[in-house]
Amino acid sequence: MSDNPFRDLPSVDSVVNQVETALPRAVVVVTVRGVIEEARAAMARGETFDVSTEAQAAVRRIERSGATSVLNASGVLLHTNLGRAPWSLEAAQRALGVATGYSNTELDLSTGSRGSRGVQVANLLSQLTGAEDALVVNNNAAALLLTLAATSSGLAVPVSRGELIEIGGSYRLPDVMTVSGAQLVEVGTTNRTKIGDYQTAAQVHGCGAILKVHPSNYRVEGFTEEASLEQLASLASERSLPLIFDVGSGLLDSDASWVPAWILSEPAVRQSLAAGADIVMFSGDKLLGGPQAGVIVGSAVQIARLRSHPLTRALRVDGSVYAGLEATLEAYLAGDPERIPFWRQALTRYETLEDRVSRLASVVTGTVVPASSMVGAGSAAGVEIPTPVLRIEGRQDMFEPLLDADPPVLARRDAGDLVVDLRAVDPEDDNRLAAVLAACL
């Protein structure tokens, strides 16, 4: 061995040629150089360092930091960390056709002149909710930001203290209101807010709108009271103010025949408009089960007001998102919600899942036990969907190896056990899941 141990380090090219990856060579070269520098530092400390092994591990970390399909066996259907609602195959194919070519995103095919973006989506939303018009932006936070900026910049907006929500990712309603230019006026208390509280605020302050927010990721129970939507609509009408309702999750119509009883605690868009809300907003990628978007529906006058605001252009979505939304909304109009993956998962019968879990238990040692899945993503707080699961006792140590598998599997840990929930797993992936579990065990 040389007196200078650094001279024995392999060359960058030799290590790069040993690494197995589909990443561009330029990325691998930069990574390997960084690993060799780490090796120099380790050797200077008198430590051993396997350059080839560490280079392969570093490249694998980069590979897995990019977009990767994951098997969701966590029992959380709308898992925010997993991208919330998966698109339907129909929605993905429709979006693919638009994204890989040219489309009539802003072209009127009947005249050849410039057209309005999202016309068909607005028509579909009008049919499904009874709204006069609709507008789509990139997420529901953007929908609220735009609505407040267009209606209430520099003006007061009363909001119940019990509805000053905070959700994941440091989203706080008061902060969004500040950025929009609206002035938050807190009314009522955390557990009780009466219509009189809003009336007082409207009398004292120069208001631009009245805002109601559905706290979909928590519940306030016990000694509670809230002003009804009808009461707020009456007050807003008396004061010539728009009533804005952020329903959040996006249940379109609670009267649809297929809607399960466990979701009826969520406010529905059609019923909210019928009760007098002028503007209702919700997410496209929660209960709606479509692409990430913020959907705004309401009166023609108010939507036109939003559409003409400068922020609309900054917050708009592209043609592929509109295409995915069209396919999703058409499934609702067809009365076939099971074409939408989220609802297909949510509506799967207990007995069907029990058969699938039992087959999994014949391959992987575990016990089939009753448990429950949850909707997730701040939707239907506290709602549990009865679900049979596979419980592998004493093996929560498998959690990380499953994430490192190919494909990665997200299960859940409970009291030292590993729990595998199939409700959000496509039946066509059952064999792949079984193979990964067997390999990790």
N, C-alpha and C positions, 0 to 999 in steps of 0.2 A: 504493500500500500504506500502511496505517496506520503511524504512528510506533510503536505498540505491536503487535508481531507476534502476540501472544497473542490479540488481538481478531479475527484472521483465522482462528483455529481454527474448524472446523465445529461446529455444535451437536450435542449427543448425539442428539437425535431424527433429524437429517438423516443421521447416520452409521448409526444403527440401521436406518433405512429402506433403506439401500443394501446391508446385509449379507444374504446368502442363507443361510438356515439353517432347520432345523425346531425349533431350540431355543426354549423359552418366551421371550417378549419380555423378561420380567424378568431373565433370565439374560444376554441380549444387552446390555441397558441397563447392567448392572453392569460387564460386560466392556468395553464401549465407553468408559465413564467412566474405567476404568483405563488404557485406551490413550491417551485424551486427556491424562491426567496424565503418561504417558510422553512424549507429544509435547511438553508444556510443558518437561519436564526436558531433552529433546534440544535444543529450540530455545534454551533458556537456555545450553546449551553451544556454540551456534552450528552445530548439526547439522541436516540436513534430515530430515523425518519425514513419510511418507505415511500419514495417519490412516486412510483408507479401506482401503488395502492391509493395514496392520498389524491393523486391527480384524477384517477377514475372516480373517486368519491366526490371530488369537487365538481367534476363535470356532471355527475348524476344529480347533484343538488341544483345545478343550473337547469338541467332538463326538467326537473320536477317543479321548479319555480314558475315555469310557463303553464299555459292552459293544458290541463290534464283531466280526462274523464275519471270520475270517482264513483264507486258503488256506494250509495247512501243507505246503509243499514243502521242508521242512528235512530230511526223512528220519528225524526223531525222532517215533515214533508216539505215545508218551505224553509230550507236551511239557508240562512243568509250567507254563511261562509262557503256554501256550495252553489251559490248563484240563484237561490230561491227557486222559482217554478221552472222546470224544464219545458222547452217548447214542444208543441206537438210536431209530429213528422210533417204534417201538412203545412204548418206555419213555417218550419225550417225550409221546406222545399220552395214555398212561395218566396221567402226572403232570399234564398239562394239564386233563384231566377232573376231577381232584381239586382242583387249585389254583384253578380258576375256578368252583367251586361248593362245596357242603357234601359231606362224606364221612363214612364210618363209622370215622374215625381211632381213636376210643375209644368206639365204640358197638357193643354186641352186638345185631345185628339180629334174633336169635332171641328175645330177651327184652325188648329196649328199654332195658336197663339199661347202666350204664357197662361198657365192655369194656377189654381189654388192647391196648395199642398194638403193632402189628407182629406179630400172631399168624400171619398167612399167610406173611410173610417167614421167620419162625422155622421154620414147617413145611417150607417149601421148602429152607431151609438144612439142616435135619435130613435130608431125603431125599438131598440132594446130597453131604453130608459124613459122614453117620453120627453126627452130634452129637445129644445128647439134647435140647439147647435152644440158643437163640441170642438175642443182644441186639444192637441197632444203635445206635451213637452217631454224632457228627458227623464224625469222622475217626479214623485209626488212632492218632494221638498221644493223642487223647481216650480211645480204647479202652485203651491202656496205662496212662494216668493213672488211670482209673476202676478198672481191675483191681488195680493196686498199692495204691491207696487202700483198696479194699474188703478186700484180703487181707493187706496187710503194713504198714499205717500204724504207725509206731513199732517195726517189726521189721526184721531184716536180710534182705537178698535177695542171694544170690551171683550174680554175672554174670561171664562170661569177659572178660578184658581185651581179647581180640580181637573182642568184640562190643559194645564201648562206642561205638556209632555216633554220627555226626553227619551230618545231611542238610541240604538247602537250607532257607533261612529260619531259620537259627540254632537248629535243633532238635538238642539234645544229650541223649542218654539219661540221663546223670547228673543233668542239671538237672530233667528230668521226674520222675525218682525222688525228688529232693529235695522237689519241690512236692507229690508224692503222700504224703509222710511216711515212705516206705520208706527204709531205710538201705542204701546200696550197699556191698557187699562184693566187691571185685575179686579174682578167682581166676585162677590160671594166669598165662601170659604172652601177649604179643600173638599169637604164632604157635603156641603149644602149651598147651592146657588139658586136663588129664586128669580122669577121674571122681574120682580121689583128691583133687584140689583142691577139688571141691564137697563131698566127704565131710568134709574137714577143716573147711571153713567151717560146715557144718551141725552139727558137733560143738562148735565154739568159740562160735558165735553163736546167739542165739535167732531163728530164721528164721521168716518168714511165708510164704515161697514160694521156689521156685527158678525163675529166669528164663533162658530161652534166646532169643537174638535172631538172626535171619538178617540178616547184613550185605549187603543186596541191592544197595547201590550201590558196593561194592568187593569185591575178592577178596584173600585172603592165600594165597599159593602157595609151594611149596618145602618146607622142613623144617617141616611143620605137623602138628598133631594136635588133635582135639576130641572131647569126650565125646559118645557117640551119644545120640539121644533115648531109646532103650530103656534105656540105663544110667541116664540122669537120671530116667526114670520109675520105675525100680526104687528108686533112692535116695529119691525124693520119697515113694513109697509106704511105705518103711521108716520115714520120719520123719513120716508123716501130713501132708505138705505138698502143696499144689497145684503142679503143674508148668505153668508159663506159657510158651507159645511164641509169640513175635511173628514170624510168617512174612512179614509186610510186604506182599508184592505181591498175593497172592490167587489163586494157581493152585488150583482146587478139587480136582481129581482127576487125578493124573498117569497113571492107567491108562485114561483115556478114549481111545477109538480115534483121535480127531482131533488129539490133542495132539502138536505137532511135537517132534522130537528136540532141537532147539536150546533148548527151554525146560525140559528135564528137570533142569537143575542147580538149579532153583528148588524149594524144599520145597513139597509140596502139602498142602492142609488135611486131606483125608480120610486120607491116609497118616500125617500127624502125629498125628491123634487115635488112629488104630489102633495107633501105636507107644507110646501111653501118655500123651500130653499131656492135661492136664485142661482147659486153656483155650488156645484158639488164636485169634489175632486177625490181621486183615488189612484192606487198603484196599478200598473198593468201587469206586474210580475208577482202579485200575491194571490188573492182568491180568484182574480180574473184568469190567472194561469197563462199569461202571455209574455211578451218581451218586456224588459224594463222600460217603463214609461210613466209619465204622470198624465192622467186623463182628466180633463176638465169638461164638465157638461153643465148646461144651464140655459138661461134665457138668451135669445138672439142678441138682445141689446148688450148684455153683460159680456158675452163671449166676443162680440165685435169689439168691445172696449179692450179686452185682453189681447185680441189678435193684432190690434193696431199699436200696442205698446212696444217700444224698442227692445225690451228684454225678450220678446217672443222669438226673434230671430236668433238670439244668443242661446236660447234654451230648446230650440226645435230638434226634432229627430229626423233621421234620414229615411230614404225610401224603403230600405230593407225592414226597418222597424214597423213602418206602416203596413208593409206586406204581411209581416207576422201577425200584427194586430187584426188585419182583415180576416185572415184565416181563423184566428181564435174567435172573433166575434161571430163569424158565420156558423161556427159550431154551436154557439148559443142559439142563434136564430133557427137552426135546424132542429133544436130540441135534443141535441146529442152531446151532453157535456162530457161523456166518457171519451170523446175524441181529444179532450184536453188532459194531458198526463196528471196534473194535480188532482182533478176531480175523479179520474179513473182510479188513482191510488186511494183517495179519501173514501170513495164509495165501494171499494172492494169488500166483499162480505167476509165476516170473521171465519166462516167455515172454509172458504177458499184459501185464505191465508194459512189456516191450520193444516190443511193438506200439504201446502208447500213447505211449511216449517217442519212437518213430520218427515218429509222426504229428505230435507237437509239434515235432520237429526239422525237419519240412517247412515249418513256419510261422516258426519262429525259428531263426536260424543258430546251430548248435551241433553238438556231437559226442556220439553215444550211446556211453557207456563203461560197463564193469562197475564197480560200487562196492558199498556196503552201507548198509543202514538200521539203526537201533538202536531198542530198545524204549523206553528213556528212563524218566524219573520214578523213578530209583533202583531199577529192576527189571531183572533178568537182566544184571547187570554183566558187561561184556566180550563179550556175545553180539552177533553181527552177522548180519543177514539179507541174503543176496546180493540185490542190486537193481541194475538198469540205470538210469543217470541221464543227464540232459542236462548236458553241461559246456560253458559259454560262456566261451571263453578270454579272459583279460585284462579281464573285465567285472565284477569284484567291486564296481566303483563303482555297479552297479545295485542293490545290496543295499538302500540307504536309499530310493531312488525307488520300489522295489517295495513297501516298507512304507507309503509315502505314497500308494499307488495306491488305486483303488476297484474291487474289494475289495483290501485289503492282502494282500500275498503275502510269506510268510517262506520265503526260500531259505537257502542256506548258502554261505559263502565258503571257498575252498580255494586257497592258493598263488596268489592274485591272480585266480583264476577264480570265476565264479558257477556253482554246482551246483544243479540243479533235480531233486528227487526226488519222484516221483509216488505212492509207496507209500501215503502218508497223505492223498492227494488223492482225493476222490470222482470217479469217472469222469465223472459229470455236470458236474463243474466244469472239465474239461479245456479246453473252448472258452473259458471265462472266463479261465482261467490263460494260455492262449495269447494272448488279446487284450491282457491286461495286460503280458505280456512284450514283445509286438510294439510296444506304445505306448511302453514305457520304453526300448526299444532305438532 
